[in-house]
Amino acid sequence: MLKTRSNRSFAAATAAVAALFAFSALEPAHAQQRKSLRWATSPVGSYGYQIAASMTKLVEEALGGEYTVTIQPYTSPTVAMKAVMDGNGEIAYTADIGMTQFQQRIGGFKDYQPKMPEIAHTWYSYPMESMMAVAAKDADKFRCWRDFSGKPVFYTNAGFMNWLNWQRIYKALGYEFKHVQIDLKSNADAMQAGTVVGSATYTTAGKSLAAYWKETEIRMDIRVVNPCPDEVAKIKAAGLAVVDVDPKGAFSKAVGPAMLQGVPILFGYNVGPNISEDIVYKMVSAFYKNKDNLAKNEPGFTPMAKDFVGMQVQGINANPDVAVHPGLAKFLKEQNAWNSKWKVAGAK
């Protein structure tokens, strides 16, 4: 009798273990069925990475759970754009100036030949305002942006869109661009030690700071240096904008001027026409549907929430010769915001 009970117990245990393994095997099998959607961003600690990481769940839900979204950080948006067009990703972090340089094959895109279809206008998400900051102890040495000309400055990581923005700003002003590359985590140390005399800072929609700048202002007192009136005039004459930024919107403590001034750029996440119209349409529609909640959780999305369609139009108009992804084109046509002069990527 005892032997029979032992056999029964062993059989039951064996069945339980077999069931456990069978159940465990379901998850890998299910995971293998999900397709990969790789989101190429700027480095960990940057705003571009932060936003992408916060959007993965929304994108996966919008695509019905058929895709697994993974975030792949690169040294800069320029490198992220190339990674996608070389087949190492599907979604590229970029900005209006990055799209311009790619279209004209200048800067980091000189002589570049994509292995995959070129990225097209897909989704524009927030503006950033490029500004200049110094250690508070050195603030009396810098009155205008000309005071940084030819001096060692960290203009954000080489290849960053703000780095590119400062190059076009200096070109408009006729200043010497002398960039010193440092690690993002070394920003405060470099400013305090004098390794760099200034560091380019930036707000998103006048509301948010990148993670490494939040850490910087916790560790030290900084002052933002505005351009002087004659510099503002030259920048505007070159076709760039200069906008006012309320320091209370992004900085946790006083940074000098009652109102800051920055030169804006428009950021987005673009894909090539090798990604289907249906995928992009579902993604853009989900962003549009959730725009208010996105802005509630991340203030940088506030302008997008206020005029989602208008921001997409602005992004396209910044580089109207670049094609529009069919998914975004479908969305804009439904919103009665399509311009017949624009071209659709992949269309004959």
C-alpha positions as CSV (number, residue, x, y, z in Angstrom):
1,M,0.0,0.0,0.0
2,L,2.8,2.3,1.0
3,K,4.6,1.6,-2.3
4,T,1.4,2.4,-4.3
5,R,1.0,5.7,-2.5
6,S,4.7,6.5,-3.2
7,N,4.3,5.7,-6.8
8,R,1.2,7.9,-7.0
9,S,3.0,10.8,-5.2
10,F,6.0,10.4,-7.5
11,A,3.7,10.4,-10.6
12,A,1.8,13.5,-9.3
13,A,5.1,15.3,-8.6
14,T,6.4,14.3,-12.1
15,A,3.2,15.6,-13.7
16,A,3.4,18.9,-11.7
17,V,7.0,19.4,-12.8
18,A,6.2,18.6,-16.4
19,A,3.3,21.1,-16.2
20,L,5.6,23.8,-14.8
21,F,8.1,23.3,-17.5
22,A,5.4,23.3,-20.2
23,F,3.9,26.6,-18.7
24,S,7.4,28.2,-18.5
25,A,8.0,27.3,-22.1
26,L,4.9,29.3,-23.2
27,E,6.5,32.7,-22.4
28,P,9.7,32.3,-24.5
29,A,7.5,30.9,-27.3
30,H,5.2,33.9,-27.1
31,A,8.2,36.3,-26.8
32,Q,9.7,34.8,-29.9
33,Q,6.5,35.5,-31.8
34,R,6.7,39.2,-31.0
35,K,8.6,41.3,-33.6
36,S,11.4,43.7,-32.6
37,L,11.1,47.5,-32.9
38,R,14.4,49.1,-32.0
39,W,14.3,52.7,-30.9
40,A,17.7,54.4,-31.5
41,T,18.2,57.4,-29.2
42,S,20.9,59.7,-27.7
43,P,22.9,58.4,-24.6
44,V,21.5,57.4,-21.3
45,G,20.9,60.6,-19.2
46,S,19.9,62.7,-22.2
47,Y,16.3,63.9,-22.7
48,G,15.9,62.0,-26.0
49,Y,16.7,58.7,-24.2
50,Q,14.4,59.6,-21.3
51,I,11.4,60.3,-23.6
52,A,11.9,57.1,-25.6
53,A,12.2,55.0,-22.5
54,S,8.9,56.4,-21.2
55,M,7.0,55.7,-24.5
56,T,7.8,52.0,-25.0
57,K,4.6,50.7,-23.2
58,L,2.4,53.1,-25.2
59,V,3.9,52.0,-28.5
60,E,3.6,48.3,-27.7
61,E,0.0,48.7,-26.7
62,A,-0.7,50.8,-29.9
63,L,0.6,48.0,-32.0
64,G,-1.5,45.4,-30.2
65,G,1.3,43.6,-28.4
66,E,2.8,42.3,-31.6
67,Y,6.1,44.2,-31.1
68,T,8.7,44.5,-28.4
69,V,10.2,48.0,-28.3
70,T,13.8,48.2,-27.1
71,I,15.7,51.4,-26.5
72,Q,19.2,51.5,-28.0
73,P,21.3,54.5,-26.9
74,Y,23.9,55.9,-29.2
75,T,26.5,58.7,-28.7
76,S,24.4,61.2,-30.6
77,P,21.2,61.6,-32.6
78,T,23.4,61.8,-35.7
79,V,24.8,58.3,-35.0
80,A,21.2,57.1,-34.1
81,M,20.0,58.3,-37.5
82,K,22.7,56.5,-39.3
83,A,22.1,53.3,-37.2
84,V,18.5,53.2,-38.4
85,M,19.4,53.9,-42.0
86,D,22.1,51.2,-41.8
87,G,19.5,48.6,-40.7
88,N,20.5,48.6,-37.0
89,G,17.2,50.1,-35.8
90,E,13.7,51.1,-36.8
91,I,13.0,54.5,-35.1
92,A,15.6,57.3,-35.1
93,Y,15.9,60.2,-32.7
94,T,16.5,63.4,-34.7
95,A,15.6,67.1,-35.1
96,D,14.9,69.6,-37.8
97,I,18.6,70.6,-38.1
98,G,19.7,67.0,-38.2
99,M,17.2,66.3,-41.1
100,T,18.6,69.4,-42.9
101,Q,22.2,68.2,-42.6
102,F,21.3,64.7,-43.7
103,Q,19.3,66.0,-46.7
104,Q,22.2,68.3,-47.7
105,R,24.9,65.7,-46.9
106,I,26.9,68.1,-44.7
107,G,28.4,67.9,-41.3
108,G,28.3,64.3,-39.9
109,F,26.4,63.2,-43.0
110,K,29.1,64.2,-45.5
111,D,29.5,61.5,-48.2
112,Y,27.1,59.3,-46.2
113,Q,25.2,56.6,-48.2
114,P,22.4,54.8,-46.3
115,K,22.1,51.1,-46.7
116,M,18.4,51.2,-46.0
117,P,15.6,53.6,-47.1
118,E,16.1,57.2,-46.0
119,I,14.2,58.2,-42.9
120,A,11.1,60.4,-43.5
121,H,9.0,62.8,-41.5
122,T,7.2,60.7,-39.0
123,W,6.5,62.3,-35.6
124,Y,7.6,65.6,-34.1
125,S,7.3,65.7,-30.4
126,Y,8.9,68.8,-28.7
127,P,10.9,71.9,-29.1
128,M,14.2,72.5,-27.3
129,E,15.8,75.8,-26.5
130,S,19.6,76.1,-26.7
131,M,21.2,78.3,-24.0
132,M,24.5,78.9,-22.4
133,A,25.4,78.4,-18.7
134,V,28.5,79.1,-16.6
135,A,29.5,78.5,-13.0
136,A,28.0,81.2,-10.8
137,K,31.5,82.1,-9.5
138,D,32.5,83.0,-13.0
139,A,29.3,84.8,-14.1
140,D,30.9,88.3,-14.0
141,K,33.3,87.3,-16.8
142,F,30.5,86.6,-19.4
143,R,28.1,89.2,-20.5
144,C,27.2,88.1,-24.1
145,W,27.7,85.0,-26.2
146,R,30.7,86.6,-27.9
147,D,32.5,86.1,-24.6
148,F,32.6,82.3,-25.4
149,S,34.0,82.7,-28.9
150,G,37.2,80.7,-29.2
151,K,37.1,79.5,-25.6
152,P,36.7,75.9,-24.4
153,V,33.0,75.1,-24.1
154,F,31.0,71.9,-23.8
155,Y,28.3,72.4,-26.4
156,T,26.6,69.1,-25.4
157,N,27.9,65.9,-26.9
158,A,29.4,66.1,-30.4
159,G,26.7,65.2,-32.8
160,F,23.8,66.2,-30.5
161,M,21.2,68.4,-32.2
162,N,22.0,71.2,-29.7
163,W,25.7,70.9,-30.7
164,L,24.7,71.3,-34.3
165,N,22.4,74.2,-33.3
166,W,25.3,76.0,-31.7
167,Q,27.3,75.6,-34.9
168,R,24.7,77.3,-36.9
169,I,24.3,80.0,-34.2
170,Y,28.0,80.7,-34.3
171,K,28.0,80.8,-38.1
172,A,25.4,83.5,-38.0
173,L,27.3,85.4,-35.4
174,G,30.8,84.9,-36.9
175,Y,32.2,83.4,-33.7
176,E,34.8,80.6,-33.2
177,F,33.3,77.3,-32.2
178,K,35.8,75.6,-29.8
179,H,34.2,72.4,-28.4
180,V,35.6,70.3,-25.6
181,Q,34.1,66.9,-25.3
182,I,33.4,65.6,-21.7
183,D,31.2,62.9,-20.3
184,L,27.7,64.1,-19.4
185,K,28.2,63.0,-15.8
186,S,31.3,65.2,-15.6
187,N,29.4,68.4,-16.5
188,A,29.5,70.0,-13.0
189,D,33.1,68.9,-12.3
190,A,34.3,70.4,-15.6
191,M,32.6,73.7,-15.0
192,Q,33.8,74.0,-11.4
193,A,37.4,73.0,-12.4
194,G,37.5,75.4,-15.4
195,T,38.1,72.6,-17.9
196,V,35.3,74.3,-19.8
197,V,34.4,78.0,-19.3
198,G,30.8,77.3,-20.1
199,S,28.4,74.5,-20.9
200,A,25.4,74.6,-23.3
201,T,22.2,73.9,-21.5
202,Y,18.8,73.4,-23.0
203,T,15.2,73.3,-21.9
204,T,12.4,71.3,-23.5
205,A,9.4,73.4,-24.2
206,G,10.7,75.7,-21.5
207,K,9.6,73.1,-19.0
208,S,12.1,70.3,-18.6
209,L,15.8,69.8,-18.1
210,A,17.9,66.8,-19.2
211,A,18.8,64.4,-16.4
212,Y,22.5,65.4,-16.4
213,W,21.5,69.1,-16.1
214,K,19.2,68.3,-13.2
215,E,22.2,66.7,-11.5
216,T,24.4,69.7,-12.4
217,E,22.2,72.3,-10.8
218,I,21.9,70.2,-7.7
219,R,25.6,70.0,-7.3
220,M,26.5,73.6,-8.1
221,D,25.1,77.1,-8.6
222,I,24.9,78.1,-12.3
223,R,24.1,81.3,-14.2
224,V,22.6,81.4,-17.7
225,V,24.1,84.0,-20.0
226,N,21.7,85.5,-22.5
227,P,22.8,86.8,-26.0
228,C,23.2,90.6,-26.2
229,P,20.6,92.6,-28.3
230,D,22.9,92.9,-31.3
231,E,23.5,89.2,-31.2
232,V,19.7,88.5,-31.1
233,A,19.4,90.8,-34.2
234,K,22.0,88.8,-36.1
235,I,20.6,85.5,-35.2
236,K,17.1,86.5,-36.4
237,A,18.6,88.0,-39.5
238,A,20.0,84.6,-40.3
239,G,16.5,83.1,-40.2
240,L,16.7,81.6,-36.8
241,A,14.3,82.3,-33.9
242,V,15.1,83.6,-30.4
243,V,12.5,82.7,-27.8
244,D,12.0,83.7,-24.2
245,V,12.1,81.0,-21.5
246,D,10.8,81.5,-18.0
247,P,13.6,80.0,-15.8
248,K,11.0,78.9,-13.2
249,G,9.6,76.5,-15.7
250,A,12.6,74.2,-15.7
251,F,15.3,75.2,-13.2
252,S,14.8,74.5,-9.5
253,K,16.6,77.7,-8.4
254,A,17.6,81.1,-9.7
255,V,20.0,81.1,-12.6
256,G,20.5,84.8,-13.2
257,P,18.2,86.6,-15.7
258,A,14.5,87.0,-14.9
259,M,13.8,85.8,-18.5
260,L,16.1,83.5,-20.4
261,Q,16.7,83.6,-24.2
262,G,17.3,80.5,-26.3
263,V,17.4,79.4,-29.9
264,P,14.9,76.6,-30.5
265,I,15.1,73.4,-32.5
266,L,12.3,70.9,-33.1
267,F,12.9,67.3,-32.1
268,G,11.2,64.2,-33.4
269,Y,11.5,60.4,-33.9
270,N,11.5,59.4,-37.6
271,V,11.5,56.1,-39.5
272,G,12.0,55.0,-43.1
273,P,9.3,53.7,-45.5
274,N,10.5,50.2,-44.9
275,I,8.3,50.5,-41.7
276,S,4.7,50.0,-42.8
277,E,2.1,52.7,-43.1
278,D,-0.1,50.8,-40.6
279,I,2.6,50.7,-37.9
280,V,3.3,54.4,-38.1
281,Y,-0.3,55.4,-38.4
282,K,-1.2,53.4,-35.3
283,M,1.8,55.0,-33.4
284,V,1.0,58.6,-34.4
285,S,-2.7,58.1,-33.7
286,A,-1.9,56.7,-30.2
287,F,0.4,59.7,-29.5
288,Y,-2.4,62.1,-30.6
289,K,-5.0,60.3,-28.5
290,N,-2.8,60.3,-25.4
291,K,-1.3,63.8,-25.9
292,D,-2.9,65.3,-22.8
293,N,-1.8,62.5,-20.6
294,L,1.7,62.7,-22.1
295,A,1.9,66.4,-21.3
296,K,0.6,65.8,-17.8
297,N,3.4,63.2,-17.1
298,E,6.1,65.1,-19.0
299,P,5.9,68.9,-19.3
300,G,8.1,68.9,-22.4
301,F,5.1,67.6,-24.3
302,T,3.0,70.6,-23.5
303,P,3.3,72.4,-26.9
304,M,2.6,69.1,-28.7
305,A,-0.5,68.6,-26.6
306,K,-1.7,72.1,-27.4
307,D,-1.3,71.8,-31.2
308,F,-0.3,68.2,-32.1
309,V,-1.2,68.6,-35.8
310,G,0.5,72.0,-36.1
311,M,3.7,70.6,-34.7
312,Q,3.8,67.9,-37.3
313,V,3.2,70.5,-40.0
314,Q,6.0,72.7,-38.5
315,G,8.4,69.7,-38.6
316,I,7.7,69.0,-42.3
317,N,7.9,72.6,-43.3
318,A,11.3,72.9,-41.7
319,N,12.5,70.5,-44.5
320,P,9.8,70.4,-47.1
321,D,11.9,68.5,-49.6
322,V,12.2,65.5,-47.3
323,A,9.4,63.0,-47.9
324,V,6.6,62.3,-45.4
325,H,6.1,58.8,-44.1
326,P,2.8,57.3,-45.6
327,G,1.6,56.7,-42.0
328,L,1.9,60.3,-41.0
329,A,0.5,61.4,-44.4
330,K,-2.6,59.3,-43.8
331,F,-3.0,60.8,-40.3
332,L,-2.6,64.4,-41.6
333,K,-5.1,63.9,-44.4
334,E,-7.7,62.7,-41.9
335,Q,-7.0,65.9,-39.9
336,N,-7.4,68.0,-43.1
337,A,-3.8,69.2,-42.6
338,W,-2.1,67.7,-45.7
339,N,-0.3,70.0,-48.1
340,S,-0.4,68.7,-51.7
341,K,3.1,70.1,-52.3
342,W,4.6,67.6,-49.9
343,K,5.7,64.2,-51.2
344,V,5.0,60.8,-49.6
345,A,7.9,58.5,-49.0
346,G,8.0,55.6,-51.4
347,A,5.4,57.1,-53.7
348,K,6.2,57.1,-57.4
